[in-house]
Structure formats: structure tokens, C-alpha cells
């Protein structure tokens, strides 16, 4: 560009600027933009002042309070731009303000999601330029130029625009899906008004819907016709139905478990083959159990549908257990039962007290008459499972043993008497 051309360009810009500054429509647009911003600020302040405990929607709005003002400002500025275009025939100033508000909303979203330094830098480098070009209408000429740069291999045509679209938007889409999945599940599980099983059901349904949505959007980004894909998917589904029956069965079983609530995170279950542990995670293919010895057991969901299992804590975490012992035949059994009841009730994890129903208090009874002594047992109720960190049975055996010794009560053991007969 020579000096004359540069001078003419500068004069043309000065002329347009002077015309814009002297036009009445410019100040009308400026006023509309200011009113839209003030109205957005007032609405955002009003929403922040509402009680978040009134409804779940208000809690979600309060959680995303940093996005309120830029979102409302962008929305109201777009409405103001449409009104200015209809009434004045011009909207360039309000349109520019709306574009800046959308970019402000994009930046606030990056900060609210807490994507980290690398993710935030990547979004700003890729997202902000593309969003700016799109909002100003400059993206279409660039994509048209890139679309003309193509390589054909047989019936396939690969363009630079298509490859960049799949690479950039595909990576961004899957990353946003991963971030949205983590944030959504965390938000759902933090809703304390819902019981644990309901939160898990909603979280899994959210995960399924989000996965399907991201997959469909990615297919659209790749330019695949979903109608043709539906026909191909039907044929493929029939083939996979025969070859992947086990996986399909576990998937359907996982959905059934989520809806019928036979399992939930935190339950202690015991399978027919002896595997037992706490449920730590429910997925659509398997259930993760954590045993007391630190092992993680992955159980296919089909197991909980087709085979019997015991859920110890499905409806009530209180469990009844029994400890057996024996005493000599010359023992005062009535006095012994009182001593054992008091000793067992002294354990902090055993449910006892006058306020407890009689049938749930510790009870000592005779079981049977053995060869060497009277077989006794004591029953007690406790919160949780008698194993691992809650090992109460071993403590009670020690308490019973010490109680018997302190009161001079003998624990029988097998004895044989040999008589030597004369001749």
C-alpha cells in the first residue's frame, strides 16, 4: 500500500467516523445499549437477592451467579439490536455491544467452570477468535476459502475446512462434554434434599443423555447424515445383539437397577458365591464392591438381576448378630444372663438403653445342653455390619470372657474320667 492509498483510506475512515458522531441514530443506539446494560444489572442483582432455598432452580442460578450479568446483558443487547434494526434501520453500535457481551459471557464461563490454566488458555486461543468472527459475520468467507482447498480420493472429498472443523470442534466438544459431565454429576450429588438412590438415578440418566447428545453433535460436526446412519445403526444393532449379548444384558440390567433401587452406593451386599462388600460405584456395565480386606470387586450388573444376593443395609442399617459361648453345669444361669446382658450393653456400638424397644436390647438365652456344659448365646443389635472397622463380635467375646473370669464362672472343656476296674 503506497502513501496515497493510505491517505485516502484514512480520510475515508475519518469521514465515516464524523458522519457516525453527528448522526442521531448513533446516540439512540448508545442510549439503547446503556438501558439494556442497566436493566441487565438490575435483574442480576434481583436474582442474586432471592432466597436460594426456595427452589432448586434458584439454587442453580445462585451457583452460576458469575454468569448472570453477562448472560442478561447479552440477551437484552440482542433484543435492543433487533429493535434498532426495525425502528432505525441501523444496529451497528448495539450489535457491537452485544458481541462484546457474548465474549464477556464466554470469558465468565471459562472462569466459572474452573477448567485450569491449560484448558482456559486453549479455549481463549481457539474459542474467542472463532466466536468473534462468527458474531461479526466474517467466518463464512474464511470457511468458503478453506472449503475450496480439497483433496479427492476416489469418491471421498477431504477439505481443509472439514478437517479443521472435526479437529477443533470435535476436541472442544468432547472436552466440554467431560467438563459438563463432572460438573453436572457433582451438582446432582450435592442436592441433599434428594435421597441417595434418587441422586444416583438422576446422575446416571444425566450421564446417558449427555453422552448421546455429545455423540450426535460430533456426528453433525463430521457431516454424517443421521438418516443414513439410522438405517446402518439398525443393521449393526441386530449384528451386535447376537455378538454382544452379555454387554447388552449388563447395560439393560444397570438401567433396571437404577430404576428399581435395589442397590445404592453405600449398601453392603453379599452375592451367592460368597463375594461381599460395600457398593462404591454403580455404572451401566458393572457394580464396584469394596471388601473389608481392601479388594475391589467388579460385579457385572446381570448378576444382581439373575442371581440371588443379600442386601444387608437396603432399608435399615440396623443388624442383629449372635455370639455363642458355654458355661459349666453348676453355674447360676439366671445370674449369668443378667451379667452378660449388662456386659454386652456396655459396648458403645451395641444398641441398648431403656428407651430402646425390649426386643432390640441385648438378650442372653440358653441354646442347648452340651456334653461338657450349657451352651449359651447372646443376641444384640448394632448399626452397620459386624466386620472390618465395625468388628464388634470379637470385642464381645473378650468382654464375655473377662466377665466370666471376674465372677468365677467356669468355661467347660471336654474331660474324660478313666476308671481302672480290679481284675
PyMOL commands that set and color helices and strands:
alter all, ss='L'
color gray80, all
select helices_A, chain A and resi 3-22+24-49+52-54+56-63+65-87+92-113+116-135+139-148+160-189+196-222+226-243+245-260+303-306+333-345+358-360+388-390+393-406
alter helices_A, ss='H'
color red, helices_A
select strands_A, chain A and resi 150-153+156-159+268-271+276-282+286-290+296-300+309-311+318-327+363-369+374-383
alter strands_A, ss='S'
color yellow, strands_A
deselect
rebuild
show_as cartoon
